[in-house]
Amino acid sequence: MPDPGVPGSGATPASLLDQVKSLACELPGLVSDRVELLALEVQRAAQALMQMVALVVAIAILGVTCWLAMWVALVNVLMQAGVPLLGALLLAIALNGIAILVAVARVRRLLPRLGLPATRRHLTAPPRPGPVPAAASHPENHPDERSVAPHAAH
């Protein structure tokens, strides 16, 4: 059987208008399928995100529990070694304080990245070259021109 879309097959090729009409008839189905796929994927992503948040909360609780247990054990070991309870607790507090200071310093170093500096530089248009503002050309702003300016006025 001759194929109308293949040249030299004996049938007349479909006109461009017929092809556009055919595409227009199929377009709603194609878009609908894509939208349905997107909706299903968004739903799965939302479920995965909820599970991840719940797991992160559980991990945080377990991590804090382990951290506290470690410090209790360390204080206990220090007390067994003859360090008074107050001294062992102060050592634990000091070590935690140092860890806090290191973490805060790191956060401060990371803060500028939140402003997306490279993207801002890339997206910001460079200043246009133009005439020098009147304030910049005033003789008082240029010390080497002060002696010249009074003579030019006369």
Secondary structure, 3 states (H helix, E strand, C coil): CCCCCCCCCCCCCCCHHHHHHHHHHHHHHHHHHHHHHHHHHHHHHHHHHHHHHHHHHHHHHHHHHHHHHHHHHHHHHHHHCCCCHHHHHHHHHHHHHHHHHHHHHHHHHHHHHHHCHHHHHHHCCCCCCCCCCHHHHCHHHCHHHCCCHHHHHC
